């Protein structure tokens, strides 16, 4: 494995070394970026009962509002990811932070109704769709391939931390100031992040050049571009995307329906539900961080697991399917509630594993595009999950039986996709077949 000194030599005199202090500063800034991102997503679920009551909505109609967020999410993720070859990622990240903050603020207007809510959620989805692939692409410009799992996991921890912070904080805002100010608080937080990023955000020494130099840089480093069709049809991409789709389905279902489930079926109040959702989000973060630390430790030692790479993440989806089944069917709260704190959360490891696996099988100049395509596929879980679960609950004889059926559908999806990933997600094998070396030199240092 390349030493830190060698990495510094590769960075050259024009910029900081890969994996150094600036790399981790950037990682923490992007952790905050993802935190605000997922706080934005959590607002709707936390304010759901109040919104449904004020606007007279059924659960299926409310599910439309959450699905509206994801209606152009995937298309935006893919479109903006193509821009990573022409526009610096630091600029794209700043633009997204400003745009998604601006879309939250109209709900402060007292006359803003359900139509405004739908419109702003669509615009928010457009602004946030590319956030994960662009952030991951940006942070990968600061780290070597073998060291990328931990910073990628930290970015995904931002998703969990965003919900953990948002659940009690925005719950308190809703209780004291009304649900509209929850949207306003999320928008203000995004504007504050954008102000810091405008000053501190920089690109890494391993970031591929943008513009016409991107193709030449890969060719000069021995990492020539490969046909995108070959990447998309590989077993690794297909099963990673399906597994991440199932993991994102779970995350979206919990964001949208878990607060209502805990209040309607379990009988908790807003404070208890918010605390439980926040605690479950902390558990999500612990799981993701533990996975990243274990992966980093194995990479630094030059050792791997006993299972083929990719199989472990697939088996975690299978285990999560069992946890969701127990959560759905158990009557005793002492059995049901602990399932949220870890056992259900391990599905999210697939989102990190999928992104690092896809980065492995893709040349650097194409990485942003392929990560965008991955997000475009798995984010569809955010569109389908709220609608499907909302329809299942509304069509059942009671909310209790409807939610049980919805969680069991979720468990089946986790089981099937987990088995496929365990069998066919093999990034090292597919990288060799596609001719993508493990550690290509990715271009000259940049300071964007």
C-alpha positions, 0 to 999 in steps of 0.5 A: 500500500502506498505510504503517506509520503508517497501520497504527498509526492503524488499531490505535488507542490501545488496542493495538500497531500491525499489523506492529510489534514485538509482531506479530513477537514473536507470530510467533516464539512461534507458530513455537515452537508449530509446532516443538513441534507437529511434533516431536510428530508426528515422535516416532512415525516416529523411534521406529517400528523400536523400537516395531514390534520391541517390539510385534511389529507389521507396517508396515501395523499400525504405519501404523494408529498414525500414521493414528490420529493423524489419525483425528479430526484433520480433524474437530477442526480444523473444529470448533475453527475454528468456536470462533474466532468465540466464543473468543479464539484466544490461549485456544484456542492455550493449551488446545491446547498443554496438551492435546497435551503431556498426551497424550504423557506416558502413554507413559512408563508401562512397561506402556503398550502398543499400545492406549495408543499408539493411544488417545494418538495419537487424543487428540493428533490431536484436540488438534493438529488445529486448531493450524495454522488457529488459529495462522494465523488468530491471526497474520493478526490482526497483519498486513495482507493483503499482508504475511501470506505471510512470517509464514504461511511462518514458521509453516510453517517451524516444521513443518520446524524441528520435525522438524529439531530432533526428528530428532537430538534425539529420536534421541539420547533413543531411543538413550540412554533408550529410545523411551518417553522420546522421547514424554516429552521432547516432552510436557515441551517442550509444557508449557514453551511453554504456560507462556511463551504464558500470559504473552506470548500476545496477540491482534492489532489486526486480529483480528476481534472474537469473539462477537456483534460479529463479524458487525457488525464485518465489515458495518461495514467493508464486508466483509460475510460471504459464503455459505460454500458459495460459498467452498468451491466456488470454484476457488481453494478446491478446488484449493488444498485438493487441492494442500495435500492432496498436499503434506501426503501427502508430509510425512506419508509422510516423517515416518512412513516415511522413517526406516524407508526409510533404515534398511531399504532404504538400510541406514543406522543410527538416527543416520544416518537421524535426521541425514538426516531432520533435514537434509531438514527444514532444507531444507524450512524454507529453501524455505518461508522463501525463498518467504515472503521473496520474496513479501514483497519482491514485496508491498512493491515492489507487483510480482508474478510473471510467472505468475498467482497460484496457478500458481507453487505448482501448478508447484512441485508438478509439479516436486516430482513429478519429484523424488519419481520420481527419489528412488524410482527412482534406485539411486545414493545421490548422486542419490537423497539430494539429492532430499530436500534441496530438490527434494522439499521445494518441494511444501510451498510449497503449504501456505503458498500455500493458506492465504494464498490462502484468507485472501484470498477470505474475510472476516475473521470467517469466516477461522478457519472456512474455514482450519479447513475447508482443514486438515480437507481436506488433513490427510486426507493424513495419514490416508491416506498412512501406511496406503496406503504401509504396505499397498503396502510390506507387499504387495510382494515386498520392502521395496525394491520396495514403497517404490519403488511407494509413492513413485511413487504419491506422485509421481502425486498431486503431478503431478495436483494440481499441474496442477489448482492451476496452472490454477484457483487464482486468489485475486484473481479469486475474491475479486473475484467473491465481493466480498471487498476486499483490505484490510478494516478488521477491527474494534477493537483487542483485547488477548487 
